[in-house]
Amino acid sequence: MPSKHWEQGELGTHSYAQDPFYSIHDNGKVDINPDTGTSQSKIELTVNGMYRMTKDWLDSNHMLSEEERATLIDLLAKRGKKTYNPRTKEWE
């Protein structure tokens, strides 16, 4: 997957990197880089690290709307060919 840069409003006020982006690799690892062409200070997360960060964030007061939450649930469920219905709160 090609590198993706964050868009306006996706970074917090305490983000000081010049041109931050992330890359998701076929092996499941995720790289987070502060600037294009800078790999010395990148952060690389393994699948377990990404899982932990995502789980911890979802366990916190993440402020997702019901629609955003349902979208994430649907993305996870599509591997099993089921869709989560946020109205009934059941898998279909």
Backbone as JSON, one array per atom type, in Angstrom:
{
  "sequence": "MPSKHWEQGELGTHSYAQDPFYSIHDNGKVDINPDTGTSQSKIELTVNGMYRMTKDWLDSNHMLSEEERATLIDLLAKRGKKTYNPRTKEWE",
  "N": [[0.85, -1.17, 0.0], [0.58, 2.21, -0.82], [2.23, 5.08, 0.69], [0.45, 7.16, 2.99], [-0.62, 10.4, 3.6], [-1.58, 12.42, 6.38], [-4.63, 14.25, 6.56], [-6.03, 17.61, 6.65], [-7.1, 18.49, 9.87], [-6.84, 15.96, 10.96], [-4.65, 15.62, 12.56], [-3.42, 16.36, 15.82], [-3.14, 19.39, 17.86], [-0.64, 19.38, 18.96], [1.17, 18.28, 17.2], [4.16, 18.23, 15.61], [5.63, 17.47, 13.42], [6.92, 17.91, 10.13], [5.89, 16.82, 7.69], [4.09, 14.47, 8.17], [3.43, 10.96, 7.71], [2.01, 7.7, 7.0], [2.62, 4.19, 6.41], [1.29, 1.13, 5.35], [2.16, -2.16, 5.37], [2.39, -5.23, 3.42], [2.98, -7.33, 5.14], [1.65, -6.69, 7.4], [2.79, -4.86, 9.11], [3.12, -1.49, 10.31], [4.35, 1.63, 9.43], [5.18, 4.76, 10.8], [6.0, 7.94, 9.95], [7.79, 11.01, 10.47], [8.55, 12.86, 8.49], [8.83, 13.15, 4.93], [11.2, 11.11, 3.39], [12.66, 10.76, 5.68], [13.85, 8.34, 7.63], [15.12, 7.72, 9.92], [13.94, 8.37, 12.35], [11.57, 7.02, 12.42], [8.57, 5.26, 13.42], [7.83, 1.94, 13.87], [5.26, -0.33, 13.87], [4.37, -3.58, 14.85], [2.05, -6.21, 13.89], [0.89, -7.03, 16.29], [1.48, -4.78, 17.87], [0.01, -2.8, 16.56], [-2.55, -3.81, 16.9], [-2.74, -3.68, 19.72], [-2.53, -0.89, 20.17], [-4.81, 0.03, 18.76], [-6.86, -1.35, 20.11], [-6.53, -0.35, 22.74], [-7.13, 2.32, 22.23], [-9.8, 2.14, 21.36], [-10.91, 1.19, 23.7], [-10.78, 3.41, 25.25], [-12.08, 6.74, 25.84], [-12.94, 7.4, 22.97], [-14.46, 9.03, 21.33], [-15.81, 8.49, 18.91], [-18.38, 8.72, 16.45], [-21.6, 7.1, 16.32], [-22.0, 6.16, 13.74], [-19.38, 6.13, 12.66], [-18.22, 4.24, 14.34], [-19.78, 1.98, 13.66], [-18.95, 1.68, 11.02], [-16.26, 0.91, 11.34], [-16.64, -1.52, 12.65], [-18.01, -2.91, 10.65], [-15.94, -3.1, 8.73], [-14.19, -4.84, 10.02], [-15.84, -7.06, 10.2], [-16.33, -7.87, 7.58], [-14.5, -9.7, 6.7], [-15.54, -12.07, 7.48], [-17.75, -12.12, 5.97], [-20.06, -10.99, 7.0], [-22.28, -8.4, 8.06], [-22.46, -5.73, 10.32], [-25.29, -4.57, 11.98], [-26.05, -1.53, 13.15], [-28.42, -0.64, 14.22], [-29.96, -2.86, 15.12], [-27.96, -4.03, 16.45], [-26.76, -6.43, 15.79], [-25.17, -9.15, 13.96], [-25.43, -9.67, 10.51]],
  "CA": [[0.0, 0.0, 0.0], [1.4, 3.43, -0.85], [2.19, 5.93, 1.88], [-0.7, 8.07, 3.08], [-0.4, 11.57, 4.44], [-2.77, 12.84, 7.1], [-5.31, 15.41, 5.99], [-6.37, 18.69, 7.56], [-8.0, 18.12, 10.94], [-6.58, 14.61, 11.45], [-3.55, 15.67, 13.51], [-3.68, 17.23, 16.96], [-2.43, 20.67, 17.92], [0.73, 19.15, 19.43], [1.91, 17.55, 16.16], [5.17, 19.17, 15.11], [6.31, 16.92, 12.25], [6.72, 18.73, 8.93], [5.1, 16.15, 6.66], [3.92, 13.1, 8.68], [2.68, 10.0, 6.9], [2.12, 6.31, 7.44], [2.61, 3.16, 5.39], [0.85, -0.18, 5.82], [2.85, -3.13, 4.52], [1.72, -6.52, 3.2], [3.21, -8.22, 6.28], [0.85, -6.2, 8.51], [3.47, -3.83, 9.88], [2.75, -0.11, 10.01], [5.4, 2.63, 9.68], [4.74, 6.14, 10.97], [7.18, 8.77, 9.69], [7.55, 12.43, 10.68], [8.83, 13.65, 7.29], [9.18, 12.39, 3.74], [12.64, 10.91, 3.24], [13.29, 10.6, 6.98], [13.54, 7.03, 8.19], [15.88, 7.53, 11.15], [13.11, 8.53, 13.54], [10.24, 6.45, 12.18], [8.02, 4.3, 14.36], [7.3, 0.77, 13.17], [4.42, -1.17, 14.71], [4.06, -4.92, 14.36], [0.62, -6.48, 13.92], [0.5, -7.0, 17.71], [1.54, -3.39, 18.33], [-1.13, -2.09, 15.97], [-3.73, -4.34, 17.6], [-2.77, -3.12, 21.08], [-2.82, 0.54, 20.1], [-6.2, 0.17, 18.34], [-7.7, -1.83, 21.2], [-6.45, 0.63, 23.83], [-7.84, 3.53, 21.81], [-11.23, 1.85, 21.36], [-11.31, 1.04, 25.1], [-10.78, 4.74, 25.87], [-13.16, 7.63, 25.4], [-12.44, 7.71, 21.64], [-15.3, 10.06, 20.73], [-16.34, 8.14, 17.6], [-19.82, 8.75, 16.32], [-22.18, 5.76, 16.15], [-21.78, 5.77, 12.34], [-17.95, 5.79, 12.52], [-18.03, 2.97, 15.05], [-20.39, 0.93, 12.84], [-18.09, 1.5, 9.85], [-15.11, 0.1, 11.75], [-17.14, -2.88, 12.93], [-18.27, -3.53, 9.35], [-14.66, -3.43, 8.11], [-13.7, -6.05, 10.68], [-16.77, -8.17, 9.96], [-16.38, -8.27, 6.17], [-13.67, -10.9, 6.5], [-16.44, -13.21, 7.68], [-18.89, -11.89, 5.06], [-21.23, -10.53, 7.72], [-22.35, -6.96, 8.26], [-23.02, -5.37, 11.62], [-26.38, -3.62, 11.89], [-26.0, -0.76, 14.39], [-29.78, -0.47, 14.78], [-30.31, -4.07, 15.87], [-26.73, -4.44, 17.14], [-26.55, -7.84, 15.48], [-24.47, -9.48, 12.72], [-26.36, -10.19, 9.49]],
  "C": [[0.9, 1.24, 0.0], [1.25, 4.22, 0.44], [0.99, 6.87, 1.82], [-0.36, 9.2, 4.04], [-1.7, 11.93, 5.14], [-3.33, 14.11, 6.49], [-5.6, 16.44, 7.08], [-7.37, 18.2, 8.61], [-7.76, 16.74, 11.52], [-5.44, 14.56, 12.48], [-3.9, 16.65, 14.63], [-2.84, 18.49, 16.95], [-0.99, 20.51, 18.39], [1.53, 18.28, 18.47], [2.87, 18.52, 15.5], [5.96, 18.64, 13.92], [5.96, 17.75, 11.02], [5.75, 18.11, 7.95], [4.84, 14.71, 7.07], [3.06, 12.23, 7.76], [2.84, 8.62, 7.49], [2.06, 5.38, 6.23], [2.16, 1.85, 6.03], [1.4, -1.21, 4.84], [2.09, -4.45, 4.45], [1.88, -7.47, 4.38], [2.46, -7.75, 7.53], [1.51, -5.14, 9.34], [3.04, -2.45, 9.39], [3.93, 0.78, 10.36], [4.75, 3.99, 9.8], [5.99, 7.0, 10.88], [6.85, 10.24, 9.89], [7.7, 13.28, 9.42], [9.15, 12.73, 6.13], [10.7, 12.3, 3.64], [13.38, 10.72, 4.56], [12.89, 9.25, 7.55], [14.27, 6.8, 9.51], [15.01, 7.61, 12.4], [11.7, 7.98, 13.34], [9.85, 5.53, 13.33], [7.45, 3.16, 13.54], [6.53, -0.07, 14.17], [4.23, -2.53, 14.06], [2.54, -5.08, 14.37], [0.13, -6.43, 15.38], [0.5, -5.59, 18.27], [0.37, -2.58, 17.81], [-2.42, -2.52, 16.64], [-3.85, -3.69, 18.98], [-3.14, -1.64, 21.06], [-4.29, 0.77, 19.74], [-7.15, -0.23, 19.46], [-7.71, -0.83, 22.36], [-7.22, 1.9, 23.49], [-9.35, 3.3, 21.85], [-11.76, 1.66, 22.79], [-11.39, 2.38, 25.83], [-12.0, 5.53, 25.42], [-12.77, 8.19, 24.03], [-13.27, 8.73, 20.88], [-15.77, 9.76, 19.31], [-17.85, 8.3, 17.6], [-20.32, 7.31, 16.16], [-21.94, 5.25, 14.72], [-20.32, 5.38, 12.11], [-17.65, 4.45, 13.18], [-18.59, 1.8, 14.23], [-19.54, 0.65, 11.6], [-16.89, 0.64, 10.2], [-15.52, -1.34, 12.02], [-17.41, -3.6, 11.62], [-16.98, -3.94, 8.65], [-14.08, -4.7, 8.72], [-14.55, -7.26, 10.33], [-16.72, -8.67, 8.52], [-15.49, -9.46, 5.88], [-14.51, -12.15, 6.66], [-17.7, -13.09, 6.85], [-20.17, -11.52, 5.79], [-21.14, -9.02, 7.88], [-23.02, -6.69, 9.59], [-24.1, -4.32, 11.41], [-26.42, -2.83, 13.19], [-27.38, -0.53, 15.02], [-30.17, -1.65, 15.65], [-29.15, -4.56, 16.74], [-26.48, -5.94, 16.98], [-25.8, -7.99, 14.15], [-25.46, -10.1, 11.75], [-25.58, -10.76, 8.32]]
}
